[in-house]
Amino acid sequence: MKRKTTHQYFVFNVEDGPKVINETLNTYGDEGWTLATMITIAGGEKIVAWMYQVEEIETPDGKKSKATKIASLWSGDE
């Protein structure tokens, strides 16, 4: 099984308040994203939040795939 990690970031205006930040982070958290870090930029006027998401990707089993293919060829179902 392989893992795929995806990253993204958001830039928030400090004057929008914490409610906007919390709502965005909660929405993405519900979709499986995790907050990695936050920093301030532009003299403290903006906050950048980095998030990541890890997905498990199943790698195909060559022997099982071949057996399934052969079984379907000889099963008589079309």
ChimeraX commands (.cxc) that place a marker at each C-alpha (Angstrom):
marker #1 position 0.00,0.00,0.00 radius 0.5
marker #1 position 1.32,3.43,-0.92 radius 0.5
marker #1 position 0.70,6.79,0.70 radius 0.5
marker #1 position 0.07,10.03,-1.16 radius 0.5
marker #1 position 0.43,13.32,0.70 radius 0.5
marker #1 position -1.16,16.49,-0.67 radius 0.5
marker #1 position -0.41,19.97,0.68 radius 0.5
marker #1 position -2.24,23.26,0.34 radius 0.5
marker #1 position -2.24,26.65,2.00 radius 0.5
marker #1 position -4.70,29.41,2.83 radius 0.5
marker #1 position -4.08,33.11,3.36 radius 0.5
marker #1 position -6.38,34.85,5.84 radius 0.5
marker #1 position -6.76,38.55,6.62 radius 0.5
marker #1 position -6.34,39.13,10.35 radius 0.5
marker #1 position -9.11,41.74,10.31 radius 0.5
marker #1 position -11.63,39.07,9.21 radius 0.5
marker #1 position -11.33,37.57,12.70 radius 0.5
marker #1 position -10.90,34.05,14.03 radius 0.5
marker #1 position -14.39,32.89,13.03 radius 0.5
marker #1 position -13.45,32.81,9.31 radius 0.5
marker #1 position -10.23,30.93,10.06 radius 0.5
marker #1 position -11.97,28.41,12.34 radius 0.5
marker #1 position -14.77,27.75,9.86 radius 0.5
marker #1 position -12.30,27.14,7.01 radius 0.5
marker #1 position -10.05,24.88,9.08 radius 0.5
marker #1 position -13.04,22.92,10.44 radius 0.5
marker #1 position -14.48,22.44,6.96 radius 0.5
marker #1 position -11.22,21.07,5.59 radius 0.5
marker #1 position -10.64,19.06,8.78 radius 0.5
marker #1 position -13.95,17.31,8.21 radius 0.5
marker #1 position -12.62,16.32,4.76 radius 0.5
marker #1 position -9.50,14.73,6.27 radius 0.5
marker #1 position -7.08,17.66,6.08 radius 0.5
marker #1 position -4.69,18.35,8.99 radius 0.5
marker #1 position -3.28,21.74,9.96 radius 0.5
marker #1 position 0.53,21.65,9.84 radius 0.5
marker #1 position 1.49,25.21,10.78 radius 0.5
marker #1 position 0.48,28.87,10.68 radius 0.5
marker #1 position 2.64,31.98,10.28 radius 0.5
marker #1 position 1.96,35.69,10.02 radius 0.5
marker #1 position 3.11,37.73,7.03 radius 0.5
marker #1 position 2.72,41.27,5.70 radius 0.5
marker #1 position 3.58,42.86,9.03 radius 0.5
marker #1 position 1.11,40.66,10.88 radius 0.5
marker #1 position -1.85,41.63,8.65 radius 0.5
marker #1 position -2.22,38.15,7.14 radius 0.5
marker #1 position -2.01,34.59,8.41 radius 0.5
marker #1 position -0.89,31.71,6.20 radius 0.5
marker #1 position -2.06,28.23,7.19 radius 0.5
marker #1 position -0.55,25.10,5.66 radius 0.5
marker #1 position -2.58,21.90,5.62 radius 0.5
marker #1 position -1.93,18.39,4.41 radius 0.5
marker #1 position -3.92,15.27,3.64 radius 0.5
marker #1 position -2.62,11.71,3.49 radius 0.5
marker #1 position -4.36,9.17,1.27 radius 0.5
marker #1 position -3.74,5.43,1.33 radius 0.5
marker #1 position -3.52,4.05,-2.21 radius 0.5
marker #1 position -3.90,0.32,-2.72 radius 0.5
marker #1 position -1.35,-1.16,-5.06 radius 0.5
marker #1 position -2.70,-3.86,-7.33 radius 0.5
marker #1 position -1.85,-7.47,-6.54 radius 0.5
marker #1 position -0.64,-8.91,-9.84 radius 0.5
marker #1 position -1.28,-12.56,-8.92 radius 0.5
marker #1 position -4.79,-11.86,-7.62 radius 0.5
marker #1 position -5.63,-9.71,-10.68 radius 0.5
marker #1 position -4.47,-12.47,-13.03 radius 0.5
marker #1 position -6.48,-15.12,-11.16 radius 0.5
marker #1 position -9.60,-12.93,-11.24 radius 0.5
marker #1 position -9.17,-12.32,-14.97 radius 0.5
marker #1 position -8.76,-16.02,-15.72 radius 0.5
marker #1 position -11.76,-16.92,-13.54 radius 0.5
marker #1 position -13.94,-14.37,-15.33 radius 0.5
marker #1 position -12.87,-15.72,-18.74 radius 0.5
marker #1 position -13.87,-19.27,-17.81 radius 0.5
marker #1 position -16.98,-18.54,-15.73 radius 0.5
marker #1 position -19.36,-18.30,-18.71 radius 0.5
marker #1 position -20.82,-14.98,-17.50 radius 0.5
marker #1 position -20.88,-12.31,-20.16 radius 0.5
marker link #1:1,2 radius 0.2
marker link #1:2,3 radius 0.2
marker link #1:3,4 radius 0.2
marker link #1:4,5 radius 0.2
marker link #1:5,6 radius 0.2
marker link #1:6,7 radius 0.2
marker link #1:7,8 radius 0.2
marker link #1:8,9 radius 0.2
marker link #1:9,10 radius 0.2
marker link #1:10,11 radius 0.2
marker link #1:11,12 radius 0.2
marker link #1:12,13 radius 0.2
marker link #1:13,14 radius 0.2
marker link #1:14,15 radius 0.2
marker link #1:15,16 radius 0.2
marker link #1:16,17 radius 0.2
marker link #1:17,18 radius 0.2
marker link #1:18,19 radius 0.2
marker link #1:19,20 radius 0.2
marker link #1:20,21 radius 0.2
marker link #1:21,22 radius 0.2
marker link #1:22,23 radius 0.2
marker link #1:23,24 radius 0.2
marker link #1:24,25 radius 0.2
marker link #1:25,26 radius 0.2
marker link #1:26,27 radius 0.2
marker link #1:27,28 radius 0.2
marker link #1:28,29 radius 0.2
marker link #1:29,30 radius 0.2
marker link #1:30,31 radius 0.2
marker link #1:31,32 radius 0.2
marker link #1:32,33 radius 0.2
marker link #1:33,34 radius 0.2
marker link #1:34,35 radius 0.2
marker link #1:35,36 radius 0.2
marker link #1:36,37 radius 0.2
marker link #1:37,38 radius 0.2
marker link #1:38,39 radius 0.2
marker link #1:39,40 radius 0.2
marker link #1:40,41 radius 0.2
marker link #1:41,42 radius 0.2
marker link #1:42,43 radius 0.2
marker link #1:43,44 radius 0.2
marker link #1:44,45 radius 0.2
marker link #1:45,46 radius 0.2
marker link #1:46,47 radius 0.2
marker link #1:47,48 radius 0.2
marker link #1:48,49 radius 0.2
marker link #1:49,50 radius 0.2
marker link #1:50,51 radius 0.2
marker link #1:51,52 radius 0.2
marker link #1:52,53 radius 0.2
marker link #1:53,54 radius 0.2
marker link #1:54,55 radius 0.2
marker link #1:55,56 radius 0.2
marker link #1:56,57 radius 0.2
marker link #1:57,58 radius 0.2
marker link #1:58,59 radius 0.2
marker link #1:59,60 radius 0.2
marker link #1:60,61 radius 0.2
marker link #1:61,62 radius 0.2
marker link #1:62,63 radius 0.2
marker link #1:63,64 radius 0.2
marker link #1:64,65 radius 0.2
marker link #1:65,66 radius 0.2
marker link #1:66,67 radius 0.2
marker link #1:67,68 radius 0.2
marker link #1:68,69 radius 0.2
marker link #1:69,70 radius 0.2
marker link #1:70,71 radius 0.2
marker link #1:71,72 radius 0.2
marker link #1:72,73 radius 0.2
marker link #1:73,74 radius 0.2
marker link #1:74,75 radius 0.2
marker link #1:75,76 radius 0.2
marker link #1:76,77 radius 0.2
marker link #1:77,78 radius 0.2
view
